[in-house]
Amino acid sequence: MSDDKPCCAADALRRIRQIPINGVMTGITMLDESIATIRQQSLTSDSEIRTALMKKIKVYNYVPPGVEEAYAMAIMDEYRKQGAKKN
């Protein structure tokens, strides 16, 4: 997985993954790359991980303020799922 920014719109589209947020399938650009980057930081607390993930996700995605908590919960779920797959 590459941590570089998409070179063009077509590359960005290939890096979108859909996850359920508040029961609605939502496309998140650079989700897998963001999770991989945060994993490399070896953060220990859920709070640190959550904050770092949301900061990274917001670089590539608009997160409406009213659903920021739902985004954070869904993204943390994906973070945990990917961790479980590796173990």
C-alpha positions as CSV (number, residue, x, y, z in Angstrom):
1,M,0.0,0.0,0.0
2,S,1.3,3.3,-1.0
3,D,1.1,6.3,1.3
4,D,1.5,8.9,-1.5
5,K,-1.3,11.2,-2.5
6,P,-3.4,10.2,-5.6
7,C,-1.9,11.6,-8.7
8,C,-5.2,12.3,-10.4
9,A,-9.0,11.9,-9.9
10,A,-8.9,8.4,-11.5
11,D,-6.2,7.2,-9.0
12,A,-8.2,8.7,-6.1
13,L,-11.3,6.8,-7.3
14,R,-9.4,3.6,-7.1
15,R,-8.6,4.3,-3.5
16,I,-12.2,4.7,-2.3
17,R,-13.6,2.0,0.0
18,Q,-17.2,1.9,1.2
19,I,-18.0,1.4,4.9
20,P,-21.3,1.7,6.7
21,I,-21.7,5.0,8.7
22,N,-25.0,5.4,10.5
23,G,-26.3,2.5,8.4
24,V,-25.4,4.2,5.1
25,M,-22.7,2.9,2.8
26,T,-20.2,5.8,2.6
27,G,-17.1,6.1,0.4
28,I,-13.9,6.9,2.2
29,T,-10.9,7.9,0.1
30,M,-7.5,6.6,1.3
31,L,-9.0,4.6,4.2
32,D,-6.7,1.6,3.9
33,E,-3.6,3.8,3.4
34,S,-4.6,6.0,6.4
35,I,-5.0,2.9,8.6
36,A,-1.6,1.6,7.5
37,T,0.0,4.9,8.3
38,I,-1.5,5.1,11.7
39,R,-0.5,1.5,12.5
40,Q,3.1,2.4,11.8
41,Q,3.0,5.1,14.5
42,S,2.5,2.4,17.2
43,L,0.0,4.4,19.1
44,T,-1.3,2.7,22.2
45,S,-4.6,4.2,23.4
46,D,-7.8,4.2,21.5
47,S,-8.1,7.9,22.0
48,E,-4.8,8.6,20.3
49,I,-5.5,6.2,17.4
50,R,-9.0,7.7,16.9
51,T,-7.7,11.2,16.8
52,A,-4.8,10.4,14.4
53,L,-7.1,8.4,12.1
54,M,-9.7,11.2,11.9
55,K,-7.0,13.8,11.3
56,K,-5.6,11.7,8.4
57,I,-9.1,10.8,7.0
58,K,-10.0,14.5,7.0
59,V,-7.1,15.3,4.7
60,Y,-8.8,13.3,1.9
61,N,-12.5,13.4,2.9
62,Y,-15.1,15.9,3.9
63,V,-16.5,14.9,7.3
64,P,-19.7,16.7,8.1
65,P,-19.5,18.1,11.7
66,G,-22.9,16.5,12.7
67,V,-21.7,13.0,11.9
68,E,-18.1,13.2,12.9
69,E,-18.6,10.9,15.9
70,A,-20.3,8.3,13.6
71,Y,-17.4,8.5,11.2
72,A,-14.9,8.1,14.0
73,M,-16.7,5.0,15.3
74,A,-16.9,3.4,11.9
75,I,-13.3,4.1,11.0
76,M,-12.2,2.7,14.4
77,D,-14.2,-0.5,13.6
78,E,-12.3,-0.8,10.3
79,Y,-9.0,-0.2,12.1
80,R,-9.8,-3.0,14.5
81,K,-11.0,-5.4,11.8
82,Q,-7.8,-4.9,9.9
83,G,-5.8,-5.6,13.0
84,A,-7.7,-8.8,13.7
85,K,-7.0,-10.0,10.1
86,K,-3.3,-9.6,10.6
87,N,-3.2,-11.5,14.0
